[in-house]
């Protein structure tokens, strides 16, 4: 009989005896020895992993204290939630659900700080280079942004389609509302954060049209209606004299 079968037999005896279960759930027979953690991608991931492993190793698979695990992960802003599953007799699986940044707060003389769509600041996490910047004059107080205009900017950044997200350099706010600067493209004027996904879709359609080449800005403030401004003259090829002559002859033949 293998050690696992012996262990299962012991478990069965204690469960059948009723009160023995209370002893067993704290016993080394079911101690957590293998902690498997998934879902970590943020720059503070090593610290998150160490904190969770340290907390989990003081548990058993019959007495998992999820609150303790959440408290261990609480100092790390990248962690939004934990999904925990115990596999008898010794394995604990923890899936880390990370908060996803949609932009990065930029302040004078400071490193960019990633921020989520609801304004949660991911302090201590390195901002990815492809995140658009939102420039602020000073470091925002607390753990979350509450300024309505900046939250509108985050709503717009969050709704950006994949094709344009990588081209979005900066999201800013001025008297016109939320403005997006697109790499090698026109300025996108969103106004507020309402219907941001529909405004992005309209912008993508217009940007794909040849007639929009040279536009300085696209005004998306009225959903479903895009106004392009500052269009530069579009270069046209020099007419071929021979083709022009053929056209004239054709017109003569077919009045």
Buried (B, 14 or more C-beta within 10 A) or exposed (E): EEEEEEBBEBBEEBEEEEEBEEEBBEBEBBBBBEBEBEBBEBBBBEBBBEBBBEBBEEBBBBBBBEEBBBEBBEEBBBBBEBEBEBEEBBBBBBBBEBBBBBBBBBBEEEEBBBBBBEBBBBBBBBBEEEBBBBBBEEEBEEEEBEEEBBBBBBBBBBBBEEEBBEBBBBBBBEEEBBBBBBEEBBBBBBBBBEBBEEBBBBBEEBBEEEEBEEBEBBBBBEEEEBEBEEBEEEEEEEEEEEEEEEEEEEEEEEE
